[in-house]
Each structure stands twice: as C-alpha cells, then as structure tokens.
C-alpha cells in the first residue's frame, strides 16, 4: 500500500482485511501513514452502512407509498374538471 501510495501520488492509503493485523504490519502502518481497517472496524463500518441503507430504503418506500395514496385520492375525487 505504501509503494502504491507513493507511485500514484495519493494522499492516503488503506489496507482492509477481514482478519487482524500482525504486530509488524501495525508498526509499519504507524510509521508510514497507511491506515489499517481490520476485522472489528470493517464490521462496524459495514453495519453502519447497512443500517443507513435500510433506513434510506424504508424512507423511499414510505415516500412512494404516500405518493400512490395521493394519486389514488386525486383519481377518486368527484370534483369535475374545469372546462
């Protein structure tokens, strides 16, 4: 990650794993500015993302349901259209 960061001129570099990092990986990352995302941090990030996605989905679903109800109300309105 450090070599790629330097080669591509990136401001940040990350290493992501679904396991834990070795002590030497932790030392190297600490001295090189590479950010590590291990098992616990990854799980936390995914849970936050999934919770947010579910909330957004439910909000969208609720909004579309309200739009359908409004359309049905407009269709059943017995008021004649202005000519």
Residue pairs with C-beta under 8 A, 6 or more apart in sequence:
1 13
1 14
1 15
1 34
2 13
2 28
2 32
2 34
4 10
4 13
5 12
5 13
5 33
5 34
12 33
12 35
13 33
13 34
13 35
14 34
14 35
14 36
14 37
15 21
15 25
15 29
15 34
15 35
15 36
15 37
16 37
16 42
17 36
17 37
17 38
17 39
17 42
18 39
18 42
19 38
19 39
20 38
20 39
21 29
21 36
21 38
25 36
26 36
28 34
29 35
29 36
37 45
